[in-house]
Amino acid sequence: MSLFPDDAPYRVLARKYRPAGFDALIGHAAMVQTLGNAIRSNRLAQAWLLTGVRGVGKTTTARLIAKALNCTGPDGDGGPTIAPCGVCANCTAIAAGQHIDVVEMDAASNTGVDNIREIIEAVRYASVSARYKVYIVDEVHMLSKGAFNALLKTLEEPPPHVKFIFATTEVQKVPATILSRCQRFDLKRIPQHLLAEHFADICRQESVTIEPQALALIARAAEGSARDGLSILDQAIAMGAGTVTADAVRDMLGLADRGRTTRLLGAVLEADAPAALAALQDGHDAGAEPQAQFAALLDMVHALTRTKFSGAPDPDLAEDDRSALSGWAGQLGFPALHRLWQLLLKGHAEINQAPDAHQAAEMAILRIVHAAGLPDPERLAKLLDGGALPATPAAAAAPAPASPPGPADYAELVALFEQNLEAQLTRRLTDDVAVVHMTPGELQLAAVAELPPAFTNDIRRCLEDWTGRSWRVTLTENSGGAESLRQLARRREAVAREAALADPVVVALMREFPGARLDAVELPTEERRIASA
């Protein structure tokens, strides 16, 4: 006896709101247009193959195709249509999965030749009540090699009253001989904004109050799958008893502990080992596995890098996370972010292999903190060339001030462009111009090769963005024979090579070892790199 005799059995949202017509499909307009044109012009394929990740509508589309082919209209006199009526006997039976002429088969549990032989025997007989006998084979890639071979002839030349519809999540496992006999539709992941609109419409129909940010979080977690998103929405509605908030969704999806991840990453970037270990232990005490903690760090570094590229953090993040990412994105360069990503990946791999995952996580965090406290390679290169170390070991890892000082000389200016991944401008500064005069806020160059008209404006804009001060960049004629950095470096390399070849010791060595050659000469690190580039 039911505890709720007046209530109808509950149907999960994924089944309740399964599209009943092609107009209700979201994200697949190109496929619908192609099928509509084919039906209207009577150019129907003998077989269709639907591919895509789980939950994008493959089986639903297969049933809709079966309805479109067999719909007779409300009056019983209609023909194939891209807009099946949904009320005729064929439409209602197919929607309920009870039509005798529409056979659905799961290839995961019917993989053998005998299962396909049953289909081959059955296709010889005319349909009972439908216009077409339709065979829908889900996860077709699971069929055995023998089953695929047995199907080939029938698939290529089926009786005129038979249509095949295959669905698969792993199309690369379907033999080419099968693919060549099918009309293929690739169902893409459904865009997040379409999923959010779809879920909002369902919430209105269900009289559920939901915050816009909660919709965005659910659409993002669905990863392009309508079914996955509806399952998450179902859970969120049950959790909130009809009211869904963004905070509740974050907590349900395990996103609420991003604040702990933010604190851990902040301690790492500040090279604060005690704080980093404490944050790691805090997560461990809360039940987070070391692998999950490092996966969360990787996810945040990825979000940080995307924020630096786009200039704005993901709006789906909590306010505190957006604020932290915006700050770090303005302070960290791409080289530092790439090094951090590689160190985290290495740590994640070590944790999976270590006998004690928590110990491995602590050692990996300490290594990353130690690396964050070291000067970056550019500073080390300057040290080797006679420069000075930063004032403190953590200076390179600590966030730079919002308005960093400008480059001290032309070599530092070129290095600034290289660090910010302006490859084209870096090459032109190295190869195509010579520096005439440079002071803070002013740069005068001479062209040694042809330059685009916007060159000086591009240089000025970048320098002002990176240094926070105004710059005056001018270009003059190269009347004095000034040399670019690369020309200067290669000339110095040639002079050094001539001097080395004239050295008595080198002359004696060449004489003692016939066929020997001078492979390289020592130049300052930056000149050697430029000369060999």
Secondary structure, DSSP 4 states (H G I P E B T S, - for coil): --S-TTSPPP--HHHHT--SSGGG--S-HHHHHHHHHHHHTT---SEEEEE-STTSSHHHHHHHHHHHHH---TTS-----SS--S-SHHHHHHHTT--TTEEEEETTT--SHHHHHHHHHHTTSPPSSSSSEEEEEETGGGS-HHHHHHHHHHHHS--TTEEEEEEES-GGGS-HHHHTTSEEEE-PPPPHHHHHHHHHHHHHHTT-EE-HHHHHHHHHHHTT-HHHHHHHHHHHHHHHTTEE-HHHHHHHTT-TTHHHHHHHHHHHHTT-HHHHHHHHHHHHHTT--HHHHHHHHHHHHHHHHHHHHHSS--TTS-HHHHHHHHHHHHH--HHHHHHHHHHHHHHHHHHHHSSSHHHHHHHHHHHHHHHHTSPPHHHHHHHHTT----SSGGGTTSPPPSSPPPPSSHHHHHHHHHHTT-HHHHHHHHHTEEEEEEETTEEEEEESS---TTHHHHHHHHHHHHHSS--EEEEE--TT----HHHHHHHHHHHHHHHHHHSHHHHHHHHHSTT---------HHHHHHHH-
